[in-house]
Amino acid sequence: MEFLRPATWDEALAAKAEYPTAVPIAGGTDVMVDLNFDRHRPAALIDLNRIPELHTWEIGADEVVHLGASVPYTRIIDHLTDRLPGLSLASHTVGSPQIRNRGSVGGNLGAASPAGDAHPPLLASGCQVEVASAARGARLIPIDEFYLGVKRNALQPDELILAVHIPSATAPQQFAKIGTRNAMVIAVCSFGIALHPEAGTVRTGIGSAAPTPRRATAAEEFIAAELADSGRWTSRAELAASTAERFGELVAEAASPIDDVRGSAAYRRHALSVMARRTLTWTWDDYRAAGRAAA
């Protein structure tokens, strides 16, 4: 097995072009598990830890967070909770403190596991993934187009993930996860939600309940219409319990879960319905409270 240690981003892209089947490694929280259990034996590894651009973030003039692919979850929690509250909540549930110090959003995206904790808040945010190759340069992939199948993403063989461009939150966001405990566990299922009042929309993300992370578009359209037709974006009036209940039902219908050792398909659908109803209520209550504080 070749072990490549590029010192610059250009060197990393050149290495990926020369070894298209090479596996990138940064935190190693997924890759090393596969290696240690002999589930994967790639021809080469590309160590990305010396690439400065991957370990930093910046806030663009458009209030979009340009999050380097290797920024660990701990730094998201410590420095970006106000701008990325949904992702920060999800970051709290990732593994142990040691895993949060090493694991990153770029790693979650590269692995593309349906159970990755970062996926639901990324879908709910409406972000874009910046990838690049030595031959074609950089391109942005909308998060809705990134997941292609079980552990399959839209990267070409010679591409690496540079950053994720995530709009700063303008309203409350939430994340919920079902497991045997709050962290250090693979999600039985998970759910993210983000309010986008400037666009009059609500975005969602479902994890570990389909072959890929996915949005509950029918649920989003339902709640957006309810909020617009009732004038609630402006009035911030309380949501009816029946509205939250129907939203949860639609989220559950959007999933296509399986039975496995962590839970049954029926349980996953039920859990998603409950999580969706609760997180919608929490985010809307926070939105109402922010309106009262501003007044």
C-alpha positions, 0 to 999 in steps of 0.5 A, spaced: 500 500 500 502 506 498 502 512 503 502 519 500 503 525 504 502 531 500 504 538 503 499 542 499 492 542 495 495 542 488 500 536 490 494 532 493 490 533 487 496 531 483 496 525 487 489 523 486 489 524 479 495 519 479 492 514 484 484 515 482 483 509 487 487 512 493 483 513 499 483 520 502 485 520 510 484 526 515 481 524 521 481 517 520 475 515 524 472 511 518 477 509 514 481 506 520 476 502 522 475 499 515 482 498 515 483 495 522 477 490 520 480 488 513 474 491 510 477 495 505 485 494 502 486 500 498 492 501 493 494 507 496 492 512 502 492 520 501 494 523 508 491 530 507 493 532 514 498 537 512 493 541 507 492 548 511 486 550 507 482 543 509 483 545 517 480 552 516 474 556 515 471 563 513 465 567 513 464 570 506 461 577 505 454 573 503 454 570 510 456 563 508 460 559 512 466 556 508 468 550 512 474 546 510 473 539 509 477 537 515 475 542 520 473 537 526 466 537 530 469 540 536 471 546 533 464 547 530 461 546 537 466 551 540 466 556 534 460 556 529 454 554 534 451 561 533 451 560 525 450 553 524 446 551 530 443 545 527 450 542 525 453 544 532 447 540 535 449 534 530 456 535 532 455 534 539 452 527 538 458 524 534 462 519 537 466 520 543 470 527 545 476 523 541 472 522 535 469 529 535 477 532 535 478 528 529 472 527 525 470 532 520 464 534 516 468 532 510 469 525 512 462 524 513 461 526 506 466 522 503 464 516 506 457 518 504 454 513 510 446 514 510 447 514 518 452 520 518 450 525 523 452 531 519 448 529 513 441 531 516 443 538 518 447 539 511 441 537 507 436 542 512 441 548 511 441 547 503 449 547 503 454 546 497 460 542 497 466 544 493 470 539 490 476 539 485 480 535 481 487 537 478 484 536 471 478 540 471 479 545 477 473 546 482 466 545 482 460 546 487 455 540 488 448 542 491 447 538 497 441 535 494 445 532 488 451 529 492 448 523 495 447 517 489 447 511 493 449 507 499 456 510 501 456 513 494 457 520 492 457 525 486 465 525 487 469 523 480 475 518 481 480 524 481 476 529 485 477 531 493 473 535 497 475 542 499 470 545 503 462 545 504 459 552 503 453 553 508 449 559 509 449 562 516 442 560 520 437 566 520 432 562 524 432 556 529 434 549 527 434 543 530 437 536 530 435 529 533 437 522 533 435 516 536 440 511 539 441 507 545 444 513 548 446 520 545 453 519 543 458 514 541 452 510 537 450 509 530 444 513 529 437 508 528 435 514 525 436 522 525 432 528 523 434 535 522 430 541 520 431 549 519 427 554 518 428 559 512 423 565 513 426 570 508 425 564 503 418 562 506 421 555 506 422 549 511 428 544 509 429 537 512 434 532 512 433 524 514 438 520 516 439 512 517 432 511 514 433 510 507 439 508 502 441 515 502 440 521 506 434 525 504 429 530 504 422 530 506 420 534 500 412 533 501 413 535 509 416 541 507 411 543 502 406 542 507 408 546 512 411 552 508 404 552 505 401 552 512 405 557 515 404 562 508 397 561 508 396 562 515 400 568 515 404 565 521 411 567 518 409 574 520 404 573 526 409 568 529 402 565 532 402 558 535 402 552 531 396 547 531 398 540 534 394 537 528 399 541 524 405 538 527 402 531 527 401 531 520 408 534 518 411 528 522 406 523 518 409 526 512 416 525 514 415 518 516 412 517 509 418 520 506 423 515 509 424 508 506 427 504 512 429 497 513 430 492 518 437 491 521 440 489 528 439 497 530 432 497 529 426 495 525 423 499 519 416 500 523 420 503 529 424 508 524 418 510 521 415 511 528 421 515 531 422 519 525 414 522 526 416 523 533 422 527 532 419 531 526 413 533 530 418 535 536 423 538 532 418 542 528 415 545 535 421 546 538 424 550 532 417 554 531 417 556 539 424 558 538 422 563 532 416 565 536 420 567 542 425 571 538 420 575 535 417 577 542 424 579 544 425 583 538 419 586 539 
